[in-house]
Amino acid sequence: MNNHFGKGLMAGLNAAQADAAASVGQFCADYKRGFVLGFSQRMFEQTGDRQLSAWEAGVLTRRYDLDKEMVMDFFRDANSQTSVRYFMAGYRIGR
């Protein structure tokens, strides 16, 4: 994965915790989107809780000032309205 999204995805899959917004400010939106999705996937793998990972993705999307529609599409593809609702709740409350 030699593009920005892929690098962010791999970083998110390997991250023990999400970075503060100031720490990711120098990265492009593709990298940050990859990180959010990778981190939420890692969280799902660790906890088995899709709603918790969707919530965290919403929080991080807001924290990193990303386009919520682009990140939320990942949860729509999983065909789960519940995950989309949790994503939106995390996005509304996040920061």
N, CA, C and O atoms as CSV, one atom per row, in Angstrom:
chain,resi,resn,atom,element,x,y,z
A,1,MET,N,N,0.841,-1.174,0.000
A,1,MET,CA,C,0.000,0.000,0.000
A,1,MET,C,C,0.884,1.235,0.000
A,1,MET,O,O,1.264,1.753,1.050
A,2,ASN,N,N,1.194,1.682,-1.175
A,2,ASN,CA,C,2.123,2.780,-1.314
A,2,ASN,C,C,1.451,4.121,-1.548
A,2,ASN,O,O,2.102,5.065,-1.996
A,3,ASN,N,N,0.157,4.226,-1.254
A,3,ASN,CA,C,-0.490,5.521,-1.381
A,3,ASN,C,C,-0.799,6.053,0.022
A,3,ASN,O,O,-0.617,5.343,1.012
A,4,HIS,N,N,-1.258,7.284,0.102
A,4,HIS,CA,C,-1.503,7.908,1.409
A,4,HIS,C,C,-2.573,7.170,2.199
A,4,HIS,O,O,-2.420,6.946,3.399
A,5,PHE,N,N,-3.660,6.790,1.525
A,5,PHE,CA,C,-4.728,6.069,2.215
A,5,PHE,C,C,-4.193,4.759,2.787
A,5,PHE,O,O,-4.450,4.434,3.947
A,6,GLY,N,N,-3.462,4.019,1.987
A,6,GLY,CA,C,-2.919,2.735,2.423
A,6,GLY,C,C,-1.960,2.875,3.588
A,6,GLY,O,O,-1.976,2.061,4.512
A,7,LYS,N,N,-1.125,3.903,3.551
A,7,LYS,CA,C,-0.190,4.143,4.654
A,7,LYS,C,C,-0.942,4.489,5.932
A,7,LYS,O,O,-0.579,4.033,7.016
A,8,GLY,N,N,-1.995,5.300,5.803
A,8,GLY,CA,C,-2.812,5.640,6.970
A,8,GLY,C,C,-3.545,4.420,7.506
A,8,GLY,O,O,-3.648,4.231,8.718
A,9,LEU,N,N,-4.053,3.594,6.599
A,9,LEU,CA,C,-4.755,2.372,6.999
A,9,LEU,C,C,-3.825,1.471,7.808
A,9,LEU,O,O,-4.205,0.973,8.868
A,10,MET,N,N,-2.624,1.266,7.314
A,10,MET,CA,C,-1.666,0.414,8.022
A,10,MET,C,C,-1.277,1.023,9.370
A,10,MET,O,O,-1.133,0.303,10.358
A,11,ALA,N,N,-1.110,2.336,9.413
A,11,ALA,CA,C,-0.788,2.995,10.680
A,11,ALA,C,C,-1.922,2.818,11.674
A,11,ALA,O,O,-1.675,2.572,12.854
A,12,GLY,N,N,-3.166,2.939,11.213
A,12,GLY,CA,C,-4.315,2.761,12.093
A,12,GLY,C,C,-4.437,1.331,12.599
A,12,GLY,O,O,-4.766,1.107,13.764
A,13,LEU,N,N,-4.172,0.365,11.728
A,13,LEU,CA,C,-4.231,-1.043,12.132
A,13,LEU,C,C,-3.181,-1.380,13.182
A,13,LEU,O,O,-3.370,-2.300,13.978
A,14,ASN,N,N,-2.079,-0.641,13.188
A,14,ASN,CA,C,-0.977,-0.916,14.122
A,14,ASN,C,C,-0.950,0.015,15.324
A,14,ASN,O,O,-0.116,-0.163,16.211
A,15,ALA,N,N,-1.839,1.004,15.379
A,15,ALA,CA,C,-1.809,2.002,16.456
A,15,ALA,C,C,-2.424,1.454,17.739
A,15,ALA,O,O,-3.472,0.808,17.717
A,16,ALA,N,N,-1.760,1.721,18.843
A,16,ALA,CA,C,-2.300,1.334,20.150
A,16,ALA,C,C,-3.380,2.304,20.599
A,16,ALA,O,O,-4.279,1.935,21.355
A,17,GLN,N,N,-3.290,3.549,20.132
A,17,GLN,CA,C,-4.302,4.558,20.454
A,17,GLN,C,C,-4.334,5.589,19.338
A,17,GLN,O,O,-3.390,5.712,18.557
A,18,ALA,N,N,-5.417,6.315,19.280
A,18,ALA,CA,C,-5.562,7.355,18.254
A,18,ALA,C,C,-4.787,8.592,18.672
A,18,ALA,O,O,-4.705,8.922,19.855
A,19,ASP,N,N,-4.225,9.266,17.691
A,19,ASP,CA,C,-3.466,10.480,17.954
A,19,ASP,C,C,-4.398,11.672,18.149
A,19,ASP,O,O,-5.540,11.672,17.690
A,20,ALA,N,N,-3.891,12.667,18.828
A,20,ALA,CA,C,-4.614,13.928,18.972
A,20,ALA,C,C,-4.662,14.624,17.622
A,20,ALA,O,O,-3.831,14.368,16.751
A,21,ALA,N,N,-5.617,15.486,17.457
A,21,ALA,CA,C,-5.790,16.194,16.178
A,21,ALA,C,C,-4.531,16.963,15.790
A,21,ALA,O,O,-4.180,17.008,14.611
A,22,ALA,N,N,-3.857,17.560,16.746
A,22,ALA,CA,C,-2.654,18.334,16.442
A,22,ALA,C,C,-1.541,17.450,15.888
A,22,ALA,O,O,-0.724,17.905,15.087
A,23,SER,N,N,-1.508,16.199,16.309
A,23,SER,CA,C,-0.462,15.281,15.860
A,23,SER,C,C,-0.649,14.825,14.421
A,23,SER,O,O,0.325,14.471,13.757
A,24,VAL,N,N,-1.871,14.827,13.934
A,24,VAL,CA,C,-2.127,14.352,12.572
A,24,VAL,C,C,-2.364,15.505,11.599
A,24,VAL,O,O,-2.687,15.283,10.432
A,25,GLY,N,N,-2.205,16.709,12.072
A,25,GLY,CA,C,-2.464,17.886,11.250
A,25,GLY,C,C,-1.626,17.980,9.993
A,25,GLY,O,O,-2.065,18.568,9.005
A,26,GLN,N,N,-0.420,17.412,10.007
A,26,GLN,CA,C,0.455,17.517,8.840
A,26,GLN,C,C,0.114,16.488,7.766
A,26,GLN,O,O,0.662,16.548,6.665
A,27,PHE,N,N,-0.778,15.547,8.065
A,27,PHE,CA,C,-1.137,14.512,7.096
A,27,PHE,C,C,-2.311,14.945,6.227
A,27,PHE,O,O,-3.149,15.745,6.643
A,28,CYS,N,N,-2.356,14.403,5.020
A,28,CYS,CA,C,-3.454,14.720,4.100
A,28,CYS,C,C,-4.724,13.976,4.514
A,28,CYS,O,O,-4.680,13.059,5.335
A,29,ALA,N,N,-5.838,14.378,3.942
A,29,ALA,CA,C,-7.136,13.779,4.282
A,29,ALA,C,C,-7.179,12.287,3.956
A,29,ALA,O,O,-7.778,11.517,4.706
A,30,ASP,N,N,-6.562,11.867,2.864
A,30,ASP,CA,C,-6.556,10.437,2.519
A,30,ASP,C,C,-5.854,9.610,3.586
A,30,ASP,O,O,-6.329,8.540,3.964
A,31,TYR,N,N,-4.727,10.107,4.065
A,31,TYR,CA,C,-3.999,9.407,5.122
A,31,TYR,C,C,-4.851,9.318,6.388
A,31,TYR,O,O,-4.978,8.251,6.988
A,32,LYS,N,N,-5.432,10.451,6.786
A,32,LYS,CA,C,-6.241,10.475,8.012
A,32,LYS,C,C,-7.452,9.562,7.890
A,32,LYS,O,O,-7.808,8.874,8.847
A,33,ARG,N,N,-8.093,9.548,6.711
A,33,ARG,CA,C,-9.242,8.660,6.499
A,33,ARG,C,C,-8.803,7.204,6.612
A,33,ARG,O,O,-9.492,6.396,7.234
A,34,GLY,N,N,-7.676,6.867,6.022
A,34,GLY,CA,C,-7.145,5.513,6.144
A,34,GLY,C,C,-6.853,5.157,7.590
A,34,GLY,O,O,-7.145,4.048,8.036
A,35,PHE,N,N,-6.276,6.103,8.322
A,35,PHE,CA,C,-5.975,5.858,9.734
A,35,PHE,C,C,-7.250,5.579,10.524
A,35,PHE,O,O,-7.308,4.626,11.301
A,36,VAL,N,N,-8.263,6.406,10.324
A,36,VAL,CA,C,-9.523,6.234,11.059
A,36,VAL,C,C,-10.126,4.860,10.769
A,36,VAL,O,O,-10.558,4.167,11.690
A,37,LEU,N,N,-10.157,4.469,9.521
A,37,LEU,CA,C,-10.740,3.178,9.166
A,37,LEU,C,C,-9.884,2.021,9.672
A,37,LEU,O,O,-10.420,1.014,10.134
A,38,GLY,N,N,-8.568,2.154,9.591
A,38,GLY,CA,C,-7.693,1.111,10.118
A,38,GLY,C,C,-7.816,0.985,11.624
A,38,GLY,O,O,-7.869,-0.121,12.161
A,39,PHE,N,N,-7.861,2.125,12.304
A,39,PHE,CA,C,-7.974,2.105,13.758
A,39,PHE,C,C,-9.314,1.520,14.196
A,39,PHE,O,O,-9.369,0.754,15.158
A,40,SER,N,N,-10.385,1.871,13.504
A,40,SER,CA,C,-11.690,1.328,13.891
A,40,SER,C,C,-11.758,-0.174,13.591
A,40,SER,O,O,-12.401,-0.922,14.327
A,41,GLN,N,N,-11.104,-0.614,12.525
A,41,GLN,CA,C,-11.055,-2.051,12.232
A,41,GLN,C,C,-10.278,-2.791,13.322
A,41,GLN,O,O,-10.690,-3.863,13.766
A,42,ARG,N,N,-9.173,-2.222,13.743
A,42,ARG,CA,C,-8.395,-2.836,14.827
A,42,ARG,C,C,-9.229,-2.926,16.095
A,42,ARG,O,O,-9.214,-3.943,16.788
A,43,MET,N,N,-9.950,-1.863,16.390
A,43,MET,CA,C,-10.804,-1.866,17.572
A,43,MET,C,C,-11.863,-2.968,17.471
A,43,MET,O,O,-12.135,-3.666,18.447
A,44,PHE,N,N,-12.456,-3.118,16.284
A,44,PHE,CA,C,-13.444,-4.171,16.081
A,44,PHE,C,C,-12.815,-5.554,16.278
A,44,PHE,O,O,-13.411,-6.425,16.911
A,45,GLU,N,N,-11.629,-5.749,15.741
A,45,GLU,CA,C,-10.953,-7.045,15.889
A,45,GLU,C,C,-10.641,-7.347,17.342
A,45,GLU,O,O,-10.705,-8.505,17.755
A,46,GLN,N,N,-10.305,-6.335,18.127
A,46,GLN,CA,C,-9.969,-6.531,19.531
A,46,GLN,C,C,-11.195,-6.744,20.408
A,46,GLN,O,O,-11.168,-7.546,21.341
A,47,THR,N,N,-12.267,-6.025,20.105
A,47,THR,CA,C,-13.435,-6.065,20.986
A,47,THR,C,C,-14.593,-6.891,20.438
A,47,THR,O,O,-15.428,-7.378,21.200
A,48,GLY,N,N,-14.643,-7.049,19.126
A,48,GLY,CA,C,-15.779,-7.724,18.506
A,48,GLY,C,C,-17.038,-6.870,18.491
A,48,GLY,O,O,-18.119,-7.365,18.173
A,49,ASP,N,N,-16.909,-5.608,18.828
A,49,ASP,CA,C,-18.054,-4.706,18.943
A,49,ASP,C,C,-18.054,-3.708,17.774
A,49,ASP,O,O,-17.332,-2.712,17.804
A,50,ARG,N,N,-18.857,-3.978,16.763
A,50,ARG,CA,C,-18.914,-3.131,15.570
A,50,ARG,C,C,-19.438,-1.740,15.917
A,50,ARG,O,O,-18.982,-0.752,15.342
A,51,GLN,N,N,-20.391,-1.645,16.848
A,51,GLN,CA,C,-20.946,-0.340,17.200
A,51,GLN,C,C,-19.908,0.536,17.893
A,51,GLN,O,O,-19.842,1.739,17.639
A,52,LEU,N,N,-19.101,-0.055,18.764
A,52,LEU,CA,C,-18.046,0.703,19.436
A,52,LEU,C,C,-17.031,1.211,18.426
A,52,LEU,O,O,-16.577,2.351,18.521
A,53,SER,N,N,-16.673,0.377,17.463
A,53,SER,CA,C,-15.702,0.813,16.460
A,53,SER,C,C,-16.299,1.887,15.553
A,53,SER,O,O,-15.584,2.794,15.126
A,54,ALA,N,N,-17.582,1.803,15.255
A,54,ALA,CA,C,-18.250,2.833,14.455
A,54,ALA,C,C,-18.304,4.150,15.238
A,54,ALA,O,O,-18.072,5.219,14.673
A,55,TRP,N,N,-18.604,4.073,16.516
A,55,TRP,CA,C,-18.628,5.261,17.386
A,55,TRP,C,C,-17.262,5.941,17.363
A,55,TRP,O,O,-17.169,7.150,17.151
A,56,GLU,N,N,-16.208,5.163,17.581
A,56,GLU,CA,C,-14.855,5.727,17.603
A,56,GLU,C,C,-14.487,6.333,16.255
A,56,GLU,O,O,-13.827,7.371,16.205
A,57,ALA,N,N,-14.902,5.704,15.172
A,57,ALA,CA,C,-14.639,6.261,13.842
A,57,ALA,C,C,-15.331,7.607,13.689
A,57,ALA,O,O,-14.769,8.525,13.092
A,58,GLY,N,N,-16.539,7.736,14.219
A,58,GLY,CA,C,-17.248,9.016,14.175
A,58,GLY,C,C,-16.531,10.085,14.975
A,58,GLY,O,O,-16.388,11.222,14.525
A,59,VAL,N,N,-16.078,9.712,16.168
A,59,VAL,CA,C,-15.337,10.656,17.013
A,59,VAL,C,C,-14.068,11.124,16.304
A,59,VAL,O,O,-13.772,12.319,16.272
A,60,LEU,N,N,-13.322,10.178,15.738
A,60,LEU,CA,C,-12.067,10.527,15.074
A,60,LEU,C,C,-12.307,11.320,13.797
A,60,LEU,O,O,-11.518,12.204,13.464
A,61,THR,N,N,-13.366,11.024,13.091
A,61,THR,CA,C,-13.691,11.768,11.870
A,61,THR,C,C,-13.898,13.239,12.204
A,61,THR,O,O,-13.407,14.121,11.500
A,62,ARG,N,N,-14.620,13.490,13.269
A,62,ARG,CA,C,-14.842,14.881,13.691
A,62,ARG,C,C,-13.548,15.511,14.199
A,62,ARG,O,O,-13.218,16.645,13.853
A,63,ARG,N,N,-12.813,14.750,15.036
A,63,ARG,CA,C,-11.571,15.273,15.619
A,63,ARG,C,C,-10.567,15.642,14.534
A,63,ARG,O,O,-9.868,16.649,14.648
A,64,TYR,N,N,-10.496,14.830,13.484
A,64,TYR,CA,C,-9.522,15.061,12.414
A,64,TYR,C,C,-10.091,15.916,11.285
A,64,TYR,O,O,-9.433,16.111,10.263
A,65,ASP,N,N,-11.294,16.422,11.463
A,65,ASP,CA,C,-11.940,17.324,10.504
A,65,ASP,C,C,-12.018,16.709,9.107
A,65,ASP,O,O,-11.634,17.324,8.112
A,66,LEU,N,N,-12.528,15.477,9.064
A,66,LEU,CA,C,-12.682,14.759,7.796
A,66,LEU,C,C,-14.106,14.864,7.282
A,66,LEU,O,O,-15.030,15.158,8.040
A,67,ASP,N,N,-14.274,14.627,6.010
A,67,ASP,CA,C,-15.594,14.578,5.394
A,67,ASP,C,C,-16.312,13.328,5.910
A,67,ASP,O,O,-15.916,12.205,5.597
A,68,LYS,N,N,-17.358,13.528,6.694
A,68,LYS,CA,C,-18.029,12.387,7.330
A,68,LYS,C,C,-18.647,11.438,6.321
A,68,LYS,O,O,-18.712,10.235,6.574
A,69,GLU,N,N,-19.101,11.944,5.190
A,69,GLU,CA,C,-19.729,11.069,4.190
A,69,GLU,C,C,-18.726,10.060,3.633
A,69,GLU,O,O,-19.072,8.902,3.397
A,70,MET,N,N,-17.493,10.496,3.426
A,70,MET,CA,C,-16.480,9.597,2.872
A,70,MET,C,C,-16.129,8.482,3.850
A,70,MET,O,O,-15.883,7.352,3.429
A,71,VAL,N,N,-16.102,8.776,5.134
A,71,VAL,CA,C,-15.785,7.753,6.132
A,71,VAL,C,C,-17.021,6.898,6.398
A,71,VAL,O,O,-16.923,5.678,6.529
A,72,MET,N,N,-18.164,7.532,6.476
A,72,MET,CA,C,-19.404,6.816,6.776
A,72,MET,C,C,-19.748,5.800,5.691
A,72,MET,O,O,-20.414,4.804,5.972
A,73,ASP,N,N,-19.309,6.033,4.464
A,73,ASP,CA,C,-19.565,5.081,3.382
A,73,ASP,C,C,-19.038,3.695,3.720
A,73,ASP,O,O,-19.622,2.695,3.304
A,74,PHE,N,N,-17.961,3.624,4.455
A,74,PHE,CA,C,-17.410,2.340,4.873
A,74,PHE,C,C,-18.434,1.566,5.697
A,74,PHE,O,O,-18.571,0.353,5.534
A,75,PHE,N,N,-19.141,2.246,6.565
A,75,PHE,CA,C,-20.128,1.584,7.418
A,75,PHE,C,C,-21.417,1.295,6.664
A,75,PHE,O,O,-22.135,0.350,6.988
A,76,ARG,N,N,-21.705,2.106,5.663
A,76,ARG,CA,C,-22.855,1.819,4.809
A,76,ARG,C,C,-22.611,0.549,3.995
A,76,ARG,O,O,-23.522,-0.255,3.798
A,77,ASP,N,N,-21.382,0.376,3.528
A,77,ASP,CA,C,-21.047,-0.812,2.750
A,77,ASP,C,C,-21.191,-2.080,3.568
A,77,ASP,O,O,-21.459,-3.149,3.020
A,78,ALA,N,N,-21.018,-1.970,4.865
A,78,ALA,CA,C,-21.187,-3.134,5.733
A,78,ALA,C,C,-22.666,-3.482,5.889
A,78,ALA,O,O,-23.012,-4.463,6.546
A,79,ASN,N,N,-23.532,-2.676,5.284
A,79,ASN,CA,C,-24.973,-2.910,5.270
A,79,ASN,C,C,-25.574,-2.952,6.672
A,79,ASN,O,O,-26.435,-3.781,6.966
A,80,SER,N,N,-25.111,-2.055,7.526
A,80,SER,CA,C,-25.609,-2.028,8.890
A,80,SER,C,C,-26.051,-0.617,9.262
A,80,SER,O,O,-25.222,0.266,9.483
A,81,GLN,N,N,-27.333,-0.420,9.328
A,81,GLN,CA,C,-27.865,0.881,9.739
A,81,GLN,C,C,-27.497,1.193,11.186
A,81,GLN,O,O,-27.338,2.359,11.547
A,82,THR,N,N,-27.360,0.167,12.011
A,82,THR,CA,C,-26.983,0.385,13.404
A,82,THR,C,C,-25.591,0.992,13.481
A,82,THR,O,O,-25.362,1.923,14.255
A,83,SER,N,N,-24.658,0.475,12.688
A,83,SER,CA,C,-23.303,1.024,12.682
A,83,SER,C,C,-23.296,2.465,12.204
A,83,SER,O,O,-22.555,3.290,12.739
A,84,VAL,N,N,-24.105,2.779,11.210
A,84,VAL,CA,C,-24.196,4.155,10.719
A,84,VAL,C,C,-24.724,5.070,11.818
A,84,VAL,O,O,-24.229,6.185,11.986
A,85,ARG,N,N,-25.718,4.612,12.562
A,85,ARG,CA,C,-26.262,5.421,13.657
A,85,ARG,C,C,-25.206,5.663,14.735
A,85,ARG,O,O,-25.094,6.775,15.251
A,86,TYR,N,N,-24.436,4.636,15.077
A,86,TYR,CA,C,-23.379,4.801,16.071
A,86,TYR,C,C,-22.279,5.728,15.560
A,86,TYR,O,O,-21.747,6.541,16.317
A,87,PHE,N,N,-21.939,5.605,14.274
A,87,PHE,CA,C,-20.970,6.521,13.681
A,87,PHE,C,C,-21.440,7.959,13.827
A,87,PHE,O,O,-20.678,8.822,14.263
A,88,MET,N,N,-22.678,8.219,13.469
A,88,MET,CA,C,-23.211,9.583,13.537
A,88,MET,C,C,-23.271,10.087,14.965
A,88,MET,O,O,-23.014,11.265,15.213
A,89,ALA,N,N,-23.606,9.220,15.909
A,89,ALA,CA,C,-23.625,9.629,17.309
A,89,ALA,C,C,-22.212,10.017,17.775
A,89,ALA,O,O,-22.035,11.024,18.461
A,90,GLY,N,N,-21.223,9.221,17.402
A,90,GLY,CA,C,-19.836,9.551,17.755
A,90,GLY,C,C,-19.399,10.848,17.095
A,90,GLY,O,O,-18.691,11.654,17.698
A,91,TYR,N,N,-19.825,11.043,15.854
A,91,TYR,CA,C,-19.469,12.269,15.124
A,91,TYR,C,C,-20.088,13.489,15.803
A,91,TYR,O,O,-19.420,14.510,15.969
A,92,ARG,N,N,-21.345,13.393,16.191
A,92,ARG,CA,C,-22.030,14.552,16.815
A,92,ARG,C,C,-21.420,14.900,18.169
A,92,ARG,O,O,-21.293,16.076,18.510
A,93,ILE,N,N,-21.049,13.897,18.930
A,93,ILE,CA,C,-20.577,14.128,20.298
A,93,ILE,C,C,-19.065,14.301,20.365
A,93,ILE,O,O,-18.544,14.898,21.307
A,94,GLY,N,N,-18.366,13.779,19.370
A,94,GLY,CA,C,-16.905,13.717,19.379
A,94,GLY,C,C,-16.189,15.032,19.505
A,94,GLY,O,O,-16.759,16.105,19.307
A,95,ARG,N,N,-14.935,14.922,19.837
A,95,ARG,CA,C,-13.890,15.942,19.945
A,95,ARG,C,C,-13.066,15.705,21.138
A,95,ARG,O,O,-12.131,16.460,21.402
